[in-house]
Structure formats: C-alpha cells, structure tokens
Amino acid sequence: MNTPVAPETARPRRPLAQQFREWDTWWSMLLMLFCVTAICGVPFLWASRAYKLPGKVGLTILVTLYTLLLFWIFWVVMVWCYQRISDAIG
C-alpha cells in the first residue's frame, strides 16, 4: 500500500529551467538535432548555452541541410515506390 509522503520530507521539485541546464551540453544538443528532432530542434539550439553564436549559426546551417537531405531521400524512395506499385497494378 502506498502511503503519502509528508510535504516536509518530499524532495522539492526543481524548476524546468534548471532541469534543462543539466541536459544543456554540446553532445546532447548534437544528439538531439541529428538523431531526434532535425530542423524542429533549432529553437532548442538557440536557447542552449552550450554553443556560442558562430557555433549556433554553423549548426543551424548544417541541420537545415541535413533536414533537406532527409526530405530528398524520402522523396526519392516515395517516387521509387510509386513507380513500382503503378507498374505492378497497371
């Protein structure tokens, strides 16, 4: 049975900004940008303190190009699939 914890013995919750600072490292930002969010993670990059302005500009350009490459690869695969399906059907 779970018993409620008294408020004076419970750990206080840390603010969200403090939790973000713990994960705000150069490697976690790269991992997030290139493996998880792509272009959607650029606002997090600009809010990060892990990079200075030239690094943020450079990474923004790289992430944009990387995202465009991903969309192009997706387009090529979809065109290939469409051609295969349309040849099989008709």
Order of alpha helices (4+ residues) and beta strands (2+ residues): alpha-alpha-alpha-alpha
